[in-house]
């Protein structure tokens, strides 16, 4: 055996200089290598080999040759070392050879060989040694990340390895492995921080403190270095977070603050506050809330924690808890000893102030809302107070209070939010039998719990469709009116037009309109819904309407959100009721005249007689009070109210049967389907020619006097069932009768003052056995003058509150037969009816007389014993010839007659 003592413990370990000459020479050679005394080192190494060949001697010789610039020759010499070692020592020699290559600046080759050694070694001393060497090589190259990665594996093996081979390597090459991992980590941290990678430096520093806590605490130098770098990293990361947050780079901001906090969780709360803000901006509400709670935990006296908690909870839509956090914050701010913090109170709105504003808006909105609505979620009927209580317990209300905290009260926004919650959909349909009532629903507590029946199912299907369209509240005339309480019923009928007008949508159910596949032409026009009294106002008042057929499918499969704006449906509606499509879309009561609205109502019918009148309250802006049991009196009250409010005498332009309420009013609205007679206008040369003729034939003084008598009349008024009718009266001086036979009735022939012969038929029986005081009247005074001429009539100047007969207007209190005289005389000046400078008064007067000469529709009245008058209803319009121009104007009576 070649040198039984040639083993790692002796020849491949640190030589003992007190040993024999061989070891002394090897030791000296290695020392001289370390001091770069290459020649002497080479000589000592060579002598040691001559004395006794050993692996350590060859290693010393190789190092000396490398130092002398003979790397190739040195590797040949190193191979001799393997001939003088045991097989167990070969891996260590291979590692040393790799180190020699590294020293010879063949870095990649050296590192590759160490990796190969690690790959073929187990979890043993050699592997540990290779890992430490590899980490040292990466450290010396400045590749700190790889050095750390390599040494992390070695840290796992450290507890089971002695590291004796590292001592040999340390002696041979002067490499220090003591605290190598901490050193590498330190260099890595400093390199990362210097290169602007503060977050990575923080991560590496956190690993050092977590892995080598005891070693760091044992070394003041290392501990001071850790604290210094930690402080710099925290400051840098906070600054990076601030910059990112300002630029809305929320992920980067969160990462920066998180890295800073990971180094020192006890850092002042400002970083936690900032991270909470960044997380909230990112929508990470739970994380933001966690940070805010931590701030509050650390410093309950700081308002910032509560502020961030409020923001996180508000963002998470937990508005109730957000409001609580807000109240805590305001309390902390108000009690702060710091005046600057107390001034922050001005930036916030107290919830109680917002609630007061919300209550005001609710009060305003509920003036327009139905009294009772269906809560579609539960099917329950809810009055106003119940709806308000539900609103205040639910998210939308809490959201308003919460979101208003950080800004001034925005009443427009509050109104929009409150209105959105309380918006409702109306149901329009035709009654088909015993519909479910308010009492029926309240008994079972929900529309969803009503017994199965077609009419109950209709109501449920309405609610289901409304829910699918996103509505919470719905109204149906069947169950949302307490019809057993007259005051509530009356209030509901008066407000119903407004409810439809203010609703978000009206759903119309056409029970007799088939599905699209079976649909006939103009199915909507011919539907029963188009004939009912109440549905007229439901159509006109509603801003948004959608029609559904019998199967609850959209009419014509029209998916427009508003069928009033659908070209086909809008056109069909306009043709069906005879008004302009634009009026259908955006109807307002003032858009149509009185007579036109009466025409619309004339084709409608109702099961209950009073509903004919009450269904028109909204369309006419009437203020009558509904009372069932009045019968036709209800219609009389409506027409009286219309005439009293508007002064529009077209209300009495009809033929047929009189209403017992007042003889000037018709017994039925059906008569308004008639188009009243209107004389053709006198325009252009015709009027001018007639005026010039009158100027030569008539007394201008008489013309002016007549003109002022007519134009000073106030408009017609109606009160206590009596019509005060301003008019031009023509008294009957003689009357005869002729029975026509068959079904032609009776023909009357009358001689009338200022008019001559007049023939007419009456609907009322008019016996002539006793004397009758009859008068034909011309109440259409507005037809006699043209406001374009500059004339402003008495009734146009008066407001509705002071309408009445003028002092100069004649009231029939002592009227008798046709020889009654006028009380008024011509004024000395134009007085109230002064025309503009464009047309002189005399011309205006002659124009009025010229128009009076045209045929007109006369009303026949009969004077009563108390000097009041009753209308004699005619079967046909009584069209009388105009007043001849040669008539003495003083003989024409201008009066205000009281008609009962």
C-alpha positions, 0 to 999 in steps of 0.5 A, spaced: 500 500 500 502 506 497 502 511 503 497 508 508 496 515 512 495 518 505 487 520 507 483 526 507 484 526 515 492 527 514 494 529 506 488 532 504 487 536 510 490 542 513 498 540 514 501 540 521 507 544 521 510 541 527 509 534 523 515 531 519 519 535 514 513 533 508 508 536 512 512 542 513 514 543 506 507 543 504 505 548 509 510 552 507 508 552 500 501 553 501 503 559 505 507 562 500 501 561 495 497 565 499 502 571 499 503 570 492 510 568 492 510 563 487 517 561 485 518 559 493 511 556 493 513 551 487 520 549 490 517 547 497 511 544 493 516 540 489 520 538 495 514 535 499 513 531 493 520 528 492 520 527 500 513 524 499 508 524 494 501 527 496 495 530 494 496 536 498 503 537 495 501 536 488 495 541 490 500 546 492 504 545 486 498 546 481 497 553 485 504 555 484 504 554 477 497 557 476 500 563 479 506 563 475 502 563 469 502 555 467 495 553 467 495 548 462 501 544 465 498 545 472 492 541 470 497 535 468 500 535 475 493 536 478 492 529 475 497 526 479 494 528 485 488 522 484 494 517 484 495 518 491 488 518 494 483 513 496 477 513 492 473 516 497 477 522 497 476 523 489 470 528 490 474 533 494 479 533 489 474 534 484 471 540 488 478 543 489 480 542 482 474 546 480 476 551 485 483 551 482 479 553 475 475 558 478 482 561 481 484 560 474 478 565 472 475 559 468 469 561 472 463 558 467 467 551 467 469 551 474 461 553 476 459 547 472 463 542 475 461 544 482 454 543 479 455 536 476 459 534 483 452 536 487 448 532 482 452 526 483 452 527 490 447 525 496 445 529 502 452 528 505 458 532 507 461 533 500 454 536 497 454 541 503 461 543 502 460 543 494 454 548 496 458 552 500 463 553 495 458 554 489 455 560 494 462 563 495 463 563 487 457 566 486 458 571 491 465 573 488 462 574 481 457 578 484 451 574 482 448 574 489 441 572 487 444 565 485 449 565 491 443 566 496 439 560 492 445 555 492 446 557 500 439 556 502 439 548 500 446 548 504 442 551 510 438 545 510 444 540 511 448 545 516 446 541 522 448 534 520 455 536 517 461 538 520 464 542 515 471 539 516 473 539 508 471 547 508 477 548 513 481 545 508 479 549 502 479 555 507 487 554 508 488 552 501 485 558 498 484 563 503 476 563 502 472 564 508 465 560 509 464 563 516 457 567 516 457 566 508 450 566 508 448 572 512 454 575 508 451 573 501 444 575 503 447 582 505 450 583 499 444 581 495 440 586 499 444 592 498 445 590 491 437 590 490 436 596 494 442 600 490 439 598 483 432 601 485 429 594 487 427 596 494 421 591 494 426 585 493 431 588 497 425 588 503 423 581 501 431 579 502 432 582 508 426 579 511 428 572 510 435 574 513 431 576 519 427 570 519 432 565 518 438 568 522 435 572 527 440 569 533 446 571 529 444 578 527 442 579 534 449 576 536 453 581 532 452 589 533 455 590 526 450 586 523 444 588 527 445 595 526 446 594 518 439 590 518 436 596 522 439 601 517 437 598 511 430 596 513 429 604 515 431 606 508 427 600 505 421 602 509 422 610 507 423 608 499 417 603 499 412 608 502 415 614 497 414 609 491 407 607 494 405 614 495 407 616 488 403 610 485 397 611 489 397 619 486 398 616 479 392 611 480 397 605 480 393 601 485 397 595 485 404 598 485 401 602 491 399 596 495 405 592 493 409 598 496 406 599 502 405 592 504 413 591 503 414 597 507 409 594 513 413 587 512 419 590 514 416 593 521 409 591 522 409 596 528 411 602 523 406 608 525 399 607 522 400 612 516 402 607 512 396 602 514 392 608 512 395 609 505 394 602 504 387 602 506 386 607 501 389 604 496 386 597 497 379 601 497 381 604 490 382 598 487 375 595 490 379 590 495 374 592 501 375 587 506 383 588 505 381 595 506 377 594 512 382 590 515 387 595 515 382 600 518 381 596 523 388 595 525 389 603 525 383 603 530 386 598 534 393 601 534 390 608 535 383 609 537 384 616 538 385 617 531 380 619 526 384 616 520 382 609 522 375 611 522 375 615 516 378 609 512 373 604 515 367 608 513 370 608 506 371 601 506 364 599 508 361 604 504 365 601 498 363 594 500 356 597 500 355 595 508 352 602 508 349 601 515 356 600 518 359 605 514 354 610 517 356 607 524 364 608 523 362 615 520 359 617 527 365 614 531 369 618 526 365 625 527 365 624 535 373 623 535 374 629 530 369 633 535 373 631 541 380 632 538 385 637 542 388 639 536 384 645 533 386 643 526 383 636 526 377 639 529 376 643 523 376 637 519 368 637 521 366 642 516 368 637 511 363 632 513 355 632 513 352 629 519 347 623 517 341 627 521 342 633 516 341 628 510 336 624 513 332 631 514 333 632 507 331 625 505 324 626 509 323 633 505 324 629 498 320 623 500 314 628 502 314 631 496 314 625 492 309 622 496 304 628 494 305 624 487 304 617 489 298 612 490 296 612 497 297 604 496 302 600 492 303 592 491 310 590 494 312 586 488 317 582 492 312 580 498 305 581 494 303 585 500 299 592 500 303 597 503 301 604 505 305 610 504 308 610 512 309 602 511 313 604 504 317 609 508 319 605 513 321 599 508 325 604 505 329 607 511 331 599 513 334 598 506 340 599 502 338 605 498 336 609 504 343 608 507 347 609 501 344 616 500 346 617 508 352 614 507 355 617 500 352 624 502 357 624 508 363 626 504 360 632 500 354 637 501 347 635 500 345 634 493 338 635 493 337 633 486 341 627 487 337 625 493 331 626 489 333 622 483 335 616 488 329 616 492 324 617 486 328 611 483 326 607 489 319 609 490 318 609 482 312 605 480 308 601 474 301 602 473 296 597 471 291 599 465 285 594 463 278 592 463 274 589 469 271 583 467 268 581 473 269 580 480 276 583 481 280 582 487 279 587 492 284 591 497 280 587 502 281 580 498 288 581 498 289 583 505 285 577 508 291 573 505 296 578 506 299 577 499 297 577 491 301 571 491 297 567 496 290 569 492 286 563 490 287 561 483 282 564 478 283 567 472 282 574 475 287 573 480 292 570 475 291 577 471 293 581 477 299 576 479 301 576 471 301 583 472 306 583 478 310 578 475 311 582 468 313 588 472 318 585 476 321 582 470 322 589 468 325 591 474 319 594 478 319 594 486 312 597 486 306 596 482 299 599 482 292 596 480 285 599 481 282 593 483 286 592 489 290 598 491 284 603 492 280 602 499 273 603 495 269 602 502 272 608 505 268 614 501 274 619 503 279 615 500 275 613 494 274 620 492 281 622 493 284 616 489 279 618 483 281 625 483 289 623 484 288 618 479 290 622 473 296 624 476 298 617 478 298 615 471 302 621 469 308 620 474 308 613 474 315 610 471 310 606 466 303 603 465 302 596 463 296 595 458 293 588 458 288 587 452 284 581 454 281 580 448 287 581 443 289 575 440 297 573 440 301 575 434 299 569 430 292 570 430 292 578 430 287 581 426 288 588 423 287 594 428 286 589 434 288 595 439 283 600 435 277 594 436 279 592 443 274 593 448 280 597 452 279 603 447 271 603 449 272 604 456 271 611 460 277 610 465 282 608 459 282 614 456 286 618 461 290 612 462 292 612 455 293 620 455 296 621 462 301 615 462 308 618 459 311 610 458 306 605 455 307 598 453 301 594 451 300 586 452 296 581 449 291 576 452 297 571 452 302 577 456 306 578 449 308 584 447 303 587 442 305 586 435 311 583 438 314 590 439 320 591 443 320 598 444 321 600 451 315 605 450 309 603 445 307 611 445 313 612 441 313 606 436 311 608 429 306 603 428 302 603 435 302 611 435 299 611 428 294 606 430 292 610 436 292 617 433 287 614 428 283 610 433 282 617 437 283 622 432 288 626 435 295 628 432 301 622 434 305 628 437 299 629 442 299 622 444 306 621 446 306 627 450 299 629 452 298 635 457 291 637 459 292 644 456 294 641 449 287 640 447 281 645 447 275 643 451 271 641 445 276 636 443 277 633 449 269 632 450 269 629 443 274 624 445 270 622 451 264 622 447 265 615 445 267 612 451 262 608 456 262 606 463 259 601 467 257 605 473 254 612 471 258 617 475 264 614 472 263 617 465 264 624 469 269 622 474 274 619 469 275 626 466 277 629 472 284 629 470 284 630 463 280 637 464 284 639 471 277 639 474 276 640 482 270 636 483 269 632 488 267 625 486 261 622 490 257 615 488 250 615 488 249 622 484 247 618 477 247 624 472 248 629 477 255 627 476 256 629 469 252 636 470 257 637 476 263 636 471 260 640 465 259 646 470 266 646 473 269 645 466 265 651 463 266 655 470 273 654 470 274 655 462 268 660 460 268 655 454 261 656 451 262 650 446 260 646 452 253 648 450 254 647 443 250 640 442 243 637 440 239 632 443 236 632 450 238 636 456 240 634 463 236 635 469 242 638 472 241 644 468 238 645 461 244 648 458 247 641 459 246 635 455 244 628 458 250 624 455 257 626 453 255 622 446 253 629 443 260 631 443 261 627 437 257 632 433 261 637 430 258 644 431 256 648 426 262 654 425 260 659 419 266 660 414 271 665 416 270 672 413 277 673 410 281 678 405 277 682 401 270 679 403 271 682 410 274 689 407 268 690 402 263 688 407 266 693 412 266 699 407 259 698 405 257 698 413 261 704 413 256 708 409 250 704 411 251 704 419 251 709 424 258 709 427 256 711 433 251 706 434 256 701 431 261 703 437 256 703 442 254 696 440 261 694 439 263 696 446 257 692 449 259 686 446 266 686 448 265 688 455 261 682 457 265 677 461 266 670 459 260 665 461 260 663 469 257 657 472 255 656 479 250 653 483 247 649 477 246 656 474 249 658 468 250 666 467 251 666 459 253 672 456 250 673 449 246 677 443 239 675 444 233 675 439 226 675 442 221 671 438 215 675 436 211 670 433 211 662 433 207 657 429 207 649 428 207 644 423 206 637 424 210 633 419 207 626 420 211 620 420 217 620 424 219 627 422 216 630 428 214 637 429 217 643 425 216 650 428 216 656 424 218 663 428 218 670 427 224 673 431 226 680 432 232 682 428 233 675 424 226 674 421 223 667 419 227 661 423 225 654 422 227 649 427 225 642 430 226 641 438 227 634 442 223 637 448 215 637 447 213 645 446 206 645 447 203 652 444 197 652 448 199 657 453 203 663 451 211 662 451 217 667 452 222 664 447 229 667 445 234 665 440 241 667 443 248 667 440 253 665 445 259 664 440 261 671 441 269 670 440 267 668 433 265 675 432 272 678 433 279 677 431 284 678 436 289 678 431 286 685 430 289 687 436 282 686 440 283 684 447 276 681 450 274 682 457 275 675 459 282 675 456 284 680 461 280 677 467 284 672 471 280 666 473 279 668 480 275 674 479 271 672 473 264 675 473 259 679 470 262 686 468 258 692 471 256 694 464 254 687 462 247 686 462 244 681 467 237 679 466 233 680 472 227 684 470 227 681 463 220 679 460 218 679 453 221 681 447 221 689 448 226 688 454 231 694 454 238 695 455 241 697 461 248 699 458 250 705 453 256 706 449 262 709 453 265 715 451 272 712 450 274 705 448 275 703 456 277 696 457 276 693 450 281 699 447 284 696 441 291 696 439 293 702 434 293 697 428 286 698 427 281 703 429 275 702 434 270 704 428 273 699 424 273 693 429 266 695 431 264 694 423 268 688 423 264 685 428 257 687 425 260 684 419 261 677 422 254 678 426 251 678 419 253 671 417 249 665 419 250 662 426 248 656 430 242 659 435 240 656 442 233 657 443 231 659 451 224 659 454 224 665 459 221 662 466 216 666 471 222 668 475 226 671 469 231 665 469 231 661 462 231 654 460 234 651 454 229 648 449 233 642 446 233 641 439 233 635 435 238 639 430 242 645 430 238 651 429 242 655 424 239 662 423 241 667 418 245 672 420 243 679 422 241 684 416 246 689 415 240 694 415 238 692 422 238 698 427 243 696 432 240 699 438 234 694 437 239 688 438 240 686 445 246 684 449 245 680 455 247 676 460 242 671 461 241 666 467 240 659 465 237 653 469 
